Amino acid sequence: MPRFALKNASSAGAIAGFAIALVCTWKYLKTPSRQRNKVNKRDAPSSSSTSADTTAEGRSTSVSKSLTQPVQRGVVIRDSSPSTQLTLSQMVRRQLQGGRKMTCQLVGVILEETSSEELQKHAVVRPAVVDVLLEVARSCDLYLVARVLDDESEALVLSALDAVGVFTVGGLNRNKVLFCSTEAGRTSFVRQLEPDWHVDISSETISQLARFIRHQLHIAPAGAASIATNVFGAESLESYFGLPAASSV
């Protein structure tokens, strides 16, 4: 009886040991497969991250294209964001496009008078143009040209310019205010000086100089016909440099 019980106990122990061995072997065989699954899941990109990367790449490409797009010449660009608004000095330098010398007709652009005959009686600098005039005088080599009929007119013009500080605040040399007696004389002055910019109200003068001057600004009412590709149009000198057109009234 004891020997039979011992044999049964031994058989039961052997069976239990065999079962434990099978379980351990099964767990051992399953472990690499589970680990591989975990690694694969960890390495595989999720659809949301792939979509985000694609969106970010598209946005980057869009920004890159917008930064390299050419800006239309002759257009004053204003940023509505207060934090990025340009000062008058910065606007003048930007609109000059690197130009270092400018010639500018006085009558009808800087002065309220629109003819040489009016200059025989009085000369008044347009209030709306004063700030721009002073800044342009500081930013580049400026020459002012006027057609006059007598010496008294010259004196009136110089006195009007002096009154607004062009020779002091703006630093303009009096010798750079040039006077002539004919329209052809003004054109000749401009060609001899070879400026980067010329400003005029005469479409005829602008047309004659278009082949010789790099940039010109034609002061004319809105809707005036375009003269040449290197000729910009504006209703006033100050509006071209970013000041509201209403200020010229």
Backbone hydrogen bonds in HBPLUS format (Angstrom, degrees):
<---DONOR---> <-ACCEPTOR-->    atom                        ^
c    i                          cat <-CA-CA->   ^        H-A-AA   ^      H-
h    n   atom  resd res      DA  || num        DHA   H-A  angle D-A-AA Bond
n    s   type  num  typ     dist DA aas  dist angle  dist       angle   num
A0005-ALA N   A0001-MET O   3.14 MM   4  6.36 156.9  2.20 149.6 155.5     1
A0006-LEU N   A0002-PRO O   2.92 MM   4  6.13 151.7  2.00 145.9 153.8     2
A0007-LYS N   A0003-ARG O   3.05 MM   4  6.28 152.6  2.12 142.8 149.8     3
A0008-ASN N   A0004-PHE O   3.02 MM   4  6.28 158.1  2.07 145.7 151.4     4
A0009-ALA N   A0005-ALA O   2.90 MM   4  6.10 153.2  1.97 144.2 152.0     5
A0010-SER N   A0006-LEU O   2.89 MM   4  6.13 151.8  1.97 145.0 152.8     6
A0011-SER N   A0007-LYS O   2.95 MM   4  6.22 157.1  2.00 148.6 154.6     7
A0012-ALA N   A0008-ASN O   2.89 MM   4  6.12 159.9  1.93 147.1 152.9     8
A0013-GLY N   A0009-ALA O   2.91 MM   4  6.11 153.0  1.98 143.7 151.3     9
A0014-ALA N   A0010-SER O   2.89 MM   4  6.13 152.3  1.97 145.6 153.3    10
A0015-ILE N   A0011-SER O   2.95 MM   4  6.20 160.4  1.99 150.5 155.4    11
A0016-ALA N   A0012-ALA O   2.94 MM   4  6.16 158.9  1.98 146.3 152.3    12
A0017-GLY N   A0013-GLY O   2.86 MM   4  6.03 157.0  1.91 145.5 152.1    13
A0018-PHE N   A0014-ALA O   2.90 MM   4  6.11 154.3  1.96 146.0 153.2    14
A0019-ALA N   A0015-ILE O   2.91 MM   4  6.17 154.5  1.98 146.8 153.8    15
A0020-ILE N   A0016-ALA O   2.95 MM   4  6.23 160.2  1.99 150.1 154.9    16
A0021-ALA N   A0017-GLY O   2.97 MM   4  6.19 156.8  2.03 145.4 151.9    17
A0022-LEU N   A0018-PHE O   2.98 MM   4  6.28 153.3  2.05 146.0 152.9    18
A0023-VAL N   A0019-ALA O   2.97 MM   4  6.31 159.6  2.02 151.6 156.7    19
A0024-CYS N   A0020-ILE O   2.93 MM   4  6.22 166.7  1.95 156.0 159.0    20
A0025-THR N   A0021-ALA O   2.91 MM   4  6.09 159.9  1.95 148.6 154.6    21
A0026-TRP N   A0022-LEU O   2.87 MM   4  6.09 157.4  1.92 149.0 155.5    22
A0027-LYS N   A0023-VAL O   2.94 MM   4  6.25 159.2  1.99 152.0 157.4    23
A0028-TYR N   A0024-CYS O   2.86 MM   4  6.07 153.5  1.93 146.3 154.3    24
A0029-LEU N   A0025-THR O   2.88 MM   4  6.13 157.9  1.92 150.9 156.4    25
A0030-LYS N   A0026-TRP O   3.01 MM   4  6.18 143.8  2.14 142.6 152.3    26
A0031-THR N   A0027-LYS O   3.12 MM   4  6.18 140.8  2.28 145.7 153.8    27
A0034-ARG N   A0030-LYS O   3.17 MM   4  6.40 158.6  2.22 156.7 162.7    28
A0035-GLN N   A0031-THR O   2.95 MM   4  6.20 161.4  1.98 159.0 164.6    29
A0036-ARG N   A0032-PRO O   2.83 MM   4  6.04 156.3  1.88 149.9 156.6    30
A0037-ASN N   A0033-SER O   3.05 MM   4  6.27 151.8  2.13 142.2 149.7    31
A0038-LYS N   A0034-ARG O   2.95 MM   4  6.28 155.3  2.01 146.5 153.1    32
A0039-VAL N   A0035-GLN O   2.88 MM   4  6.18 159.7  1.92 152.1 157.4    33
A0040-ASN N   A0036-ARG O   2.87 MM   4  6.05 162.3  1.90 149.5 154.5    34
A0041-LYS N   A0037-ASN O   2.92 MM   4  6.11 158.8  1.97 148.8 154.4    35
A0042-ARG N   A0038-LYS O   2.94 MM   4  6.11 149.3  2.04 143.9 152.5    36
A0043-ASP N   A0039-VAL O   2.91 MM   4  6.09 154.2  1.98 152.1 158.3    37
A0044-ALA N   A0040-ASN O   3.01 MM   4  5.97 151.2  2.09 146.6 153.3    38
A0050-THR N   A0046-SER O   3.08 MM   4  6.34 160.1  2.12 151.2 157.0    39
A0051-SER N   A0047-SER O   3.00 MM   4  6.11 154.4  2.07 138.4 145.6    40
A0052-ALA N   A0048-SER O   2.94 MM   4  6.15 151.0  2.02 142.0 150.2    41
A0053-ASP N   A0049-SER O   2.87 MM   4  6.11 156.4  1.93 148.6 154.4    42
A0054-THR N   A0050-THR O   2.99 MM   4  6.21 161.4  2.03 148.8 153.7    43
A0055-THR N   A0051-SER O   2.93 MM   4  6.14 156.3  1.99 145.8 152.5    44
A0056-ALA N   A0052-ALA O   2.85 MM   4  6.05 159.6  1.89 149.1 154.8    45
A0057-GLU N   A0053-ASP O   2.88 MM   4  6.08 156.8  1.94 148.7 155.1    46
A0058-GLY N   A0054-THR O   2.95 MM   4  6.17 158.2  2.00 146.5 152.3    47
A0059-ARG N   A0055-THR O   2.89 MM   4  6.15 156.7  1.95 149.5 156.0    48
A0060-SER N   A0056-ALA O   2.90 MM   4  6.11 156.2  1.96 147.2 153.7    49
A0061-THR N   A0057-GLU O   2.95 MM   4  6.20 158.5  1.99 149.6 155.1    50
A0062-SER N   A0058-GLY O   2.96 MM   4  6.17 154.8  2.02 145.6 152.7    51
A0063-VAL N   A0059-ARG O   2.94 MM   4  6.21 160.2  1.98 151.9 156.3    52
A0064-SER N   A0060-SER O   2.93 MM   4  6.12 160.7  1.97 148.6 154.3    53
A0065-LYS N   A0061-THR O   2.97 MM   4  6.21 156.3  2.03 148.1 153.9    54
A0066-SER N   A0062-SER O   3.04 MM   4  6.28 155.7  2.10 146.3 153.0    55
A0067-LEU N   A0063-VAL O   3.00 MM   4  6.24 145.8  2.12 149.4 158.2    56
A0068-THR N   A0064-SER O   3.23 MM   4  6.43 137.6  2.42 140.2 150.5    57
A0068-THR N   A0065-LYS O   3.24 MM   3  5.27 131.2  2.49  94.8 107.3    58
A0084-THR N   A0081-SER O   3.05 MM   3  5.64 157.7  2.10 119.0 125.4    59
A0091-MET N   A0087-THR O   2.89 MM   4  6.14 159.0  1.93 153.4 159.8    60
A0092-VAL N   A0088-LEU O   2.88 MM   4  6.06 161.9  1.91 153.5 157.7    61
A0093-ARG N   A0089-SER O   3.14 MM   4  6.35 165.0  2.16 146.9 150.6    62
A0094-ARG N   A0090-GLN O   2.95 MM   4  6.13 154.2  2.01 146.0 153.5    63
A0095-GLN N   A0091-MET O   2.91 MM   4  6.08 166.9  1.92 154.6 157.8    64
A0096-LEU N   A0092-VAL O   3.01 MM   4  6.13 135.3  2.21 143.1 154.6    65
A0097-GLN N   A0094-ARG O   3.06 MM   3  5.37 150.7  2.15 105.8 114.9    66
A0099-GLY N   A0096-LEU O   2.89 MM   3  5.19 162.9  1.92 116.2 121.5    67
A0141-ASP N   A0100-ARG O   2.80 MM  41  5.99 176.6  1.80 145.9 145.0    68
A0196-ASP N   A0101-LYS O   2.91 MM  95  5.33 141.0  2.06 126.0 136.6    69
A0197-TRP N   A0101-LYS O   3.13 MM  96  6.49 145.7  2.25 150.8 159.4    70
A0102-MET N   A0141-ASP O   2.92 MM  39  6.17 162.0  1.96 144.0 147.0    71
A0143-TYR N   A0102-MET O   2.84 MM  41  6.22 147.3  1.95 154.6 165.0    72
A0103-THR N   A0197-TRP O   2.95 MM  94  6.34 156.0  2.01 145.8 151.8    73
A0199-VAL N   A0103-THR O   2.90 MM  96  6.37 147.7  2.00 144.6 155.1    74
A0104-CYS N   A0143-TYR O   2.87 MM  39  6.30 145.6  1.99 157.6 168.8    75
A0145-VAL N   A0104-CYS O   2.92 MM  41  6.03 163.1  1.94 147.4 149.7    76
A0105-GLN N   A0199-VAL O   2.95 MM  94  6.07 164.8  1.97 149.5 153.9    77
A0106-LEU N   A0145-VAL O   2.82 MM  39  5.76 153.8  1.89 157.2 155.0    78
A0109-VAL N   A0106-LEU O   3.22 MM   3  5.45 159.2  2.26 118.1 123.9    79
A0110-ILE N   A0106-LEU O   2.92 MM   4  4.89 147.7  2.03 129.9 140.2    80
A0111-LEU N   A0106-LEU O   2.93 MM   5  5.75 171.8  1.94 151.0 149.3    81
A0108-GLY N   A0113-GLU O   2.90 MM   5  5.89 130.0  2.16 171.1 162.5    82
A0126-ARG N   A0110-ILE O   2.92 MM  16  5.98 168.3  1.94 156.1 159.6    83
A0112-GLU N   A0124-VAL O   2.84 MM  12  5.75 160.2  1.88 168.1 173.7    84
A0120-GLN N   A0117-GLU O   3.21 MM   3  5.49 153.1  2.29 103.6 111.5    85
A0121-LYS N   A0118-GLU O   2.97 MM   3  5.59 160.7  2.01 117.1 123.3    86
A0122-HIS N   A0118-GLU O   3.16 MM   4  6.48 161.6  2.20 154.3 159.9    87
A0129-VAL N   A0126-ARG O   3.12 MM   3  5.65 150.6  2.21 115.6 123.6    88
A0130-VAL N   A0127-PRO O   3.38 MM   3  5.55 156.5  2.44 105.6 112.0    89
A0133-LEU N   A0129-VAL O   2.83 MM   4  5.92 163.9  1.86 162.8 168.3    90
A0134-LEU N   A0130-VAL O   2.94 MM   4  6.17 163.9  1.97 159.0 162.0    91
A0135-GLU N   A0131-ASP O   3.07 MM   4  6.27 157.3  2.12 144.5 150.9    92
A0136-VAL N   A0132-VAL O   2.81 MM   4  5.99 162.1  1.84 157.6 162.3    93
A0137-ALA N   A0133-LEU O   2.96 MM   4  6.11 157.6  2.01 146.7 153.1    94
A0138-ARG N   A0134-LEU O   3.11 MM   4  6.35 138.6  2.28 137.0 147.5    95
A0138-ARG N   A0135-GLU O   3.16 MM   3  5.08 124.7  2.49  91.3 105.2    96
A0139-SER N   A0135-GLU O   2.93 MM   4  6.07 137.3  2.11 141.7 154.0    97
A0139-SER N   A0136-VAL O   3.11 MM   3  4.95 124.3  2.44  91.2 105.9    98
A0140-CYS N   A0136-VAL O   3.04 MM   4  6.07 144.9  2.17 156.2 159.3    99
A0144-LEU N   A0176-LYS O   2.98 MM  32  6.40 150.9  2.07 151.5 160.7   100
A0178-LEU N   A0144-LEU O   2.71 MM  34  6.05 158.3  1.75 171.4 173.0   101
A0146-ALA N   A0178-LEU O   2.95 MM  32  6.41 150.9  2.04 155.6 164.8   102
A0180-CYS N   A0146-ALA O   3.00 MM  34  6.39 151.1  2.08 149.7 155.6   103
A0148-VAL N   A0180-CYS O   2.86 MM  32  6.20 146.9  1.97 163.1 173.2   104
A0155-ALA N   A0151-ASP O   3.07 MM   4  6.45 157.6  2.12 152.3 157.5   105
A0156-LEU N   A0152-GLU O   3.04 MM   4  6.31 154.8  2.11 146.5 153.1   106
A0157-VAL N   A0153-SER O   3.02 MM   4  6.28 157.9  2.07 150.9 156.2   107
A0158-LEU N   A0154-GLU O   3.00 MM   4  6.25 168.6  2.02 156.9 159.4   108
A0159-SER N   A0155-ALA O   2.98 MM   4  6.07 156.2  2.04 145.4 152.3   109
A0160-ALA N   A0156-LEU O   3.00 MM   4  6.19 152.4  2.08 143.9 151.0   110
A0161-LEU N   A0157-VAL O   3.03 MM   4  6.32 157.7  2.08 152.1 157.7   111
A0162-ASP N   A0158-LEU O   2.94 MM   4  6.07 155.3  2.00 145.3 152.6   112
A0163-ALA N   A0159-SER O   3.01 MM   4  6.16 145.7  2.13 141.1 149.7   113
A0164-VAL N   A0161-LEU O   3.31 MM   3  5.61 141.3  2.47 102.0 111.3   114
A0166-VAL N   A0161-LEU O   3.31 MM   5  5.74 159.9  2.35 158.9 153.1   115
A0165-GLY N   A0162-ASP O   3.16 MM   3  5.26 162.0  2.20 106.3 111.6   116
A0168-THR N   A0165-GLY O   3.21 MM   3  5.06 140.0  2.38  94.9 106.3   117
A0169-VAL N   A0165-GLY O   2.79 MM   4  5.13 117.1  2.19 127.8 145.7   118
A0170-GLY N   A0165-GLY O   3.02 MM   5  6.39 162.8  2.05 151.6 156.0   119
A0172-LEU N   A0166-VAL O   2.94 MM   6  5.81 166.4  1.96 155.1 150.7   120
A0176-LYS N   A0173-ASN O   2.85 MM   3  5.48 162.7  1.88 120.3 126.1   121
A0177-VAL N   A0174-ARG O   3.09 MM   3  5.64 157.4  2.15 119.7 120.3   122
A0186-ARG N   A0182-THR O   3.36 MM   4  6.80 145.2  2.49 139.9 147.3   123
A0187-THR N   A0183-GLU O   3.15 MM   4  6.53 160.9  2.19 150.9 155.6   124
A0188-SER N   A0184-ALA O   2.94 MM   4  6.15 152.8  2.01 144.9 152.5   125
A0189-PHE N   A0185-GLY O   2.99 MM   4  6.24 156.7  2.04 147.3 152.9   126
A0190-VAL N   A0186-ARG O   3.10 MM   4  6.39 164.2  2.13 152.1 155.3   127
A0191-ARG N   A0187-THR O   3.05 MM   4  6.31 163.2  2.08 150.4 154.7   128
A0192-GLN N   A0188-SER O   3.00 MM   4  6.20 157.6  2.05 151.2 157.1   129
A0193-LEU N   A0189-PHE O   3.02 MM   4  6.25 151.4  2.10 150.1 157.8   130
A0194-GLU N   A0190-VAL O   3.04 MM   4  6.17 137.9  2.23 147.2 157.8   131
A0215-HIS N   A0196-ASP O   3.03 MM  19  6.00 138.4  2.20 143.4 156.0   132
A0198-HIS N   A0215-HIS O   3.17 MM  17  6.73 131.2  2.43 132.6 146.2   133
A0217-LEU N   A0198-HIS O   2.84 MM  19  6.24 158.1  1.89 152.9 157.9   134
A0200-ASP N   A0217-LEU O   3.15 MM  17  6.60 158.2  2.20 163.8 167.9   135
A0219-ILE N   A0200-ASP O   2.98 MM  19  6.08 164.4  2.00 148.9 153.4   136
A0206-ILE N   A0202-SER O   3.01 MM   4  6.24 165.2  2.04 150.6 155.1   137
A0207-SER N   A0203-SER O   2.93 MM   4  6.03 155.2  1.99 141.5 148.0   138
A0208-GLN N   A0204-GLU O   3.04 MM   4  6.28 156.5  2.10 147.0 152.9   139
A0209-LEU N   A0205-THR O   3.07 MM   4  6.28 144.7  2.20 147.4 156.6   140
A0210-ALA N   A0206-ILE O   3.04 MM   4  5.99 118.2  2.44 140.6 155.2   141
A0210-ALA N   A0207-SER O   3.38 MM   3  5.22 149.8  2.48  95.5 103.9   142
A0212-PHE N   A0209-LEU O   2.90 MM   3  5.35 145.6  2.02 114.1 124.7   143
A0213-ILE N   A0209-LEU O   3.01 MM   4  5.97 151.3  2.10 172.5 178.1   144
A0216-GLN N   A0230-ASN O   3.12 MM  14  6.51 145.9  2.24 156.3 159.9   145
A0232-PHE N   A0216-GLN O   2.78 MM  16  6.09 170.1  1.79 162.5 159.7   146
A0218-HIS N   A0232-PHE O   2.75 MM  14  6.04 172.2  1.75 167.1 164.5   147
A0234-ALA N   A0218-HIS O   3.20 MM  16  6.44 154.7  2.26 154.3 152.8   148
A0220-ALA N   A0234-ALA O   3.00 MM  14  6.21 151.9  2.08 147.1 154.7   149
A0224-ALA N   A0221-PRO O   3.26 MM   3  5.99 142.4  2.41 144.0 142.9   150
A0231-VAL N   A0228-ALA O   3.12 MM   3  5.27 160.5  2.16 112.8 114.0   151
A0240-TYR N   A0236-SER O   3.33 MM   4  6.58 151.2  2.42 144.7 151.1   152
A0243-LEU N   A0238-GLU O   2.98 MM   5  5.45 156.2  2.04 153.4 145.7   153
A0242-GLY N   A0239-SER O   3.18 MM   3  5.16 157.9  2.24 106.4 106.5   154
A0247-SER N   A0244-PRO O   3.02 MM   3  5.67 153.1  2.09 115.2 122.5   155
A0248-SER N   A0245-ALA O   3.06 MM   3  5.68 162.1  2.09 115.8 121.4   156
A0249-VAL N   A0246-ALA O   3.18 MM   3  5.61 165.8  2.20 111.4 115.6   157
